[in-house]
Amino acid sequence: MDRKSLLTSCMILLLVISTVALGFGSVESSPEKINQTVGSERRGSIDRSGEKERSHEDEIDFETHDRWTKKQEEKGVVYRGKNFLERDGLWSQKKVEHHLEQENYTKRDPIYIDGNDDFNEKAEENNWSGNGTEQSPYIIEGYEIRGVDTDVEENYAIIIRHTDLQFEVRNNLLYGASHPLPSFSTSAVALTNVANGTIRNNTIRHNSHGVNLMSSSYNEVINNTLIDNDVGSRVRSSTNNTLAGNNITIEDGSPMRNLAGIDLSASEDNHIIGNRISNYSNKGISASIGSKNNLIYHNIFIDNEVHAVDHGDNIWNKPYPIGGNYWDNHTGPDEYSGPDQDKPGSDGFVDEAKEIKGEGDNVDKYPLTTPTPPKVEEEDEDGIPIPGFATTLLLLAAVIAVAIYRKKKR
């Protein structure tokens, strides 16, 4: 084989290999390592003593949610907010109105669980699958539950207390937990002193509170549709929870009043990501004094009277170029780019930061110009883009081709 044929063959072979590699993506991380890391962060204990306090943006662990997201994807679960954010334009109400409702719910009375032993007994009585471990969480699903007055608490659909067993409440229709003077437990779902729970893919309508987390940590509230609740989700005295991909909206008016899509009260280190909050005549997100280090980004705020009020010390964006939130009243101009927004050229972020109302002097440094965040390359710890496997092969192909060409010229 002459040199010309050899050169051609090498180029074809390397290009074929590189093209195949592109199909496998460019992330070169170990799924086992990611699972171990996130698993240790995801598992919680109801004893919160000795937690380290953080108060500055550069001390925030911005990678926690990224690892959590990767773990969800490895399990075959992608929180719905990601799909919403990748679409062009705004959602339509029609598309999300009854996204999770189904016709085969089983009607039942409200559920009250207090402690690990009670959880185990209720699981056996109701034939819930699982055993309360990370590998096999208890599953509570497929119910239609109307909040009613009870001897234990007033008006709730599901209350779970004082447990660190792994469980998931999913694919339920929960409604009617309302009262003129609602207590914390006047909720569709109330978790008190709970760790390791997941509230996923539920339709939650016409309640005083949709999902309430009280003194609870390491829980996930993801992909729920919360409609016409006075407060969509309330997080009180709670840490290290994730609220992601929820549609929180007012459609036909709430049962008593609409106070806030998400209410943060004396809570720290929670992740509020990729939620759509719309049509609240009071506030989209409300954060009180004592709420700090909560990471709030890639949320979509539409047609709220006041999109956000923050009296605490919270983080409303991830570092450039991941960015902050979409505010329908703050979408331009976008003539500059870069971490300081001082380089010519648009980048999908509004040039001026979005000031957050309240006493906390908080800002969203990188407001989104559209509900679709810019795509970001993977970066190493120093912020330098890491070439993926396919990119590396393409570079190798080019180097070998040049070497062969130079050898031929000699």
Order of alpha helices (4+ residues) and beta strands (2+ residues): alpha-alpha-alpha-alpha-alpha-beta-beta-alpha-beta-beta-beta-beta-beta-beta-beta-beta-beta-beta-beta-beta-beta-beta-beta-beta-beta-beta-beta-beta-beta-beta-beta-beta-beta-beta-beta-beta-beta-alpha
